[in-house]
Amino acid sequence: MKVYVAVELTVDEAGVMHPQRILWEDGRKFEITSISDVRRAASLKAGGSGIRYTCRVGKKDAYLYYEDPKWFVDP
């Protein structure tokens, strides 16, 4: 099951998106401290595919996917 989320991001002058925060529908916000990889990939857990961002959130890595026009995370 996909968990769709809102994402706060910046877009640079070349049009590249840089996610900054993941926002859950219950109001919690998770700061993305770094992005170590960006690539087109499939989500084996949630199904679907898109641009996968490997994000550092707290002390853990998380996969954040951009599946135009929505964002989701692996459960």
C-alpha positions as CSV (number, residue, x, y, z in Angstrom):
1,M,0.0,0.0,0.0
2,K,1.3,3.4,-0.9
3,V,1.6,6.1,1.7
4,Y,1.1,9.4,-0.2
5,V,2.6,12.5,1.5
6,A,3.0,16.2,1.0
7,V,6.6,17.4,0.4
8,E,8.2,20.8,0.9
9,L,10.9,21.3,-1.7
10,T,13.0,23.8,-3.5
11,V,13.5,23.9,-7.3
12,D,16.8,25.2,-8.6
13,E,17.3,27.3,-11.7
14,A,17.7,24.2,-13.8
15,G,14.3,22.9,-12.7
16,V,15.7,20.2,-10.4
17,M,13.6,19.4,-7.4
18,H,15.3,19.2,-3.9
19,P,12.9,17.8,-1.2
20,Q,13.4,19.4,2.2
21,R,10.6,18.0,4.4
22,I,8.1,15.2,4.3
23,L,4.7,16.1,5.8
24,W,2.3,13.4,7.0
25,E,-1.4,14.0,6.9
26,D,-1.5,14.0,10.7
27,G,0.7,17.1,10.7
28,R,4.0,15.6,11.6
29,K,7.0,17.0,9.6
30,F,10.2,15.1,9.0
31,E,13.3,17.1,8.0
32,I,15.4,15.6,5.2
33,T,19.0,16.2,6.2
34,S,20.6,14.8,3.0
35,I,19.9,13.1,-0.3
36,S,22.4,10.4,-1.2
37,D,20.9,9.1,-4.5
38,V,18.3,10.1,-7.1
39,R,17.3,7.6,-9.8
40,R,14.3,6.2,-11.7
41,A,13.3,3.1,-9.8
42,A,10.4,0.8,-8.9
43,S,9.1,0.4,-5.4
44,L,9.0,-3.3,-4.6
45,K,7.2,-2.7,-1.3
46,A,4.5,-0.3,-2.3
47,G,4.2,-0.9,-6.1
48,G,4.6,1.7,-8.8
49,S,7.6,3.5,-9.9
50,G,9.0,7.0,-10.3
51,I,12.0,9.1,-9.4
52,R,13.4,7.6,-6.1
53,Y,15.2,9.9,-3.7
54,T,17.3,8.1,-1.0
55,C,16.8,10.5,1.9
56,R,18.4,10.7,5.3
57,V,15.6,11.4,7.9
58,G,16.9,11.5,11.4
59,K,19.2,8.4,11.8
60,K,17.6,6.4,9.0
61,D,17.5,6.3,5.3
62,A,14.1,6.4,3.6
63,Y,12.9,6.1,0.0
64,L,10.8,9.0,-1.2
65,Y,9.3,8.6,-4.7
66,Y,8.0,11.2,-7.1
67,E,5.3,9.6,-9.2
68,D,4.1,12.7,-11.2
69,P,2.2,14.5,-9.7
70,K,2.2,12.7,-6.3
71,W,4.9,11.8,-3.7
72,F,4.9,8.6,-1.7
73,V,7.2,6.8,0.7
74,D,7.7,3.0,1.1
75,P,5.7,1.8,4.1
